[in-house]
């Protein structure tokens, strides 16, 4: 494990040299300064992770030095050394930007503990900063996160189709992020300053859905006590996202087709024709071509909606995205719940990567949020994961392959589980599976 780059500041040359020698022997990279001015001179030429300074220094006191350090170097941690009788001064130093303090005489083991604690915190901050940098270009895609080739293709497609006004159909299982894609397309388009209006069609009856889409006039039906705008009017000049469009009745489909073709409609119970300029994005987890062939979805509407198709892969087909998604949600929910959690134990991450995620990214996000809420430590372990996510170690001889998984993923799952059962022996795993040892070697190398 790497150790931090230290700057020690003390006007007692003997004490300074002794500390430098001890800490360098322990693997630290250490520089020394006998005054605040010497320290600032070194800081102008070199970066330090942690600065340990005595409070009493000639010319420039410890408080003044802390102020100057904070002006120049925000990321460095500062530890102040003070006499037992001047702890009040140390508290003042903390308020000015110091991270911790120790009292004289210095206990070397206590100093090492403080240094390790601060270094661990700094590494966590650095890791989060790197992750945020990696995700920075993806923030323009809302919370749509991924580094796999499948997701990179989707990001490129979003950038390509966003400037157009073409209708888009997003296909994918529940929880894959269809609304996030719709959001990203809208906010990358020329319509980004106009409304993005979403409507989930699955849970609405025909009458309610019609009213939600087109609005209604006062007295149009029982309970219509005033005129109400529908989603089309709300989205005028912007984007209307219709989720689970495959759940619409044929009657509503006819009215939707008219708006797509002519950009006009009437409110429920109204006679006045209204015109709107709306960009349509629809999504479904249904197989719409099959719905068309079985008479449940209009063919002409299908082709109107399906000018451009974006297929979102299920999470089980992009497992390499699970770690980055998991860390993304850790950052999101540690901030929400004001917790300091640095990540996962290897066992917890292995469990997340091995699970099939039938609920896709939405299920993963719920699992991480739950884990953050339950966690009382600074690392998420398997104890914080729900039982269905944790592999059953007592039943490794049983391999459960869900319907819908690709042949490639099924092969990977079978070989991984067989290797586990064979306690890592590729030769034994090959024998169990009836394949060559060389093929196991090749697959292990292919999967990294």
Secondary structure by P-SEA (a helix, b strand, c coil): ccccbbbbbccaaaaaaaaaaaaaaaccbbbbbccaaaaaaaaacccccbbbbbcccccccaaaaaaaaaaccccbbbbbbbcccaaaaaaaaaaacccccccccccaaaaaaaaaaaaaaaaaaaaaaaaaaaacccccccccccccaaaaaaaaaaaaaccccbbbbbbbcccccaaaaaaaaaaacccccccccccccccccaaaaaaaaccccccccccccbbbbccccccccbbbbbcccccccaaaaaaaaaaaaccccccccccbbbbbbbbbbbbcccaaaaaaaaccccaaaaaaaacbbbbbbcccccccaaaaaaaaaaaaaaaaaccccccccaaaaaaaaaccccccaaaaaaaaaaaaaacccccccccccccccccccccccbbbbcccccaaaaaaaaaaaaaaaacccaaaaaaaacccaaaaaaaaaaac
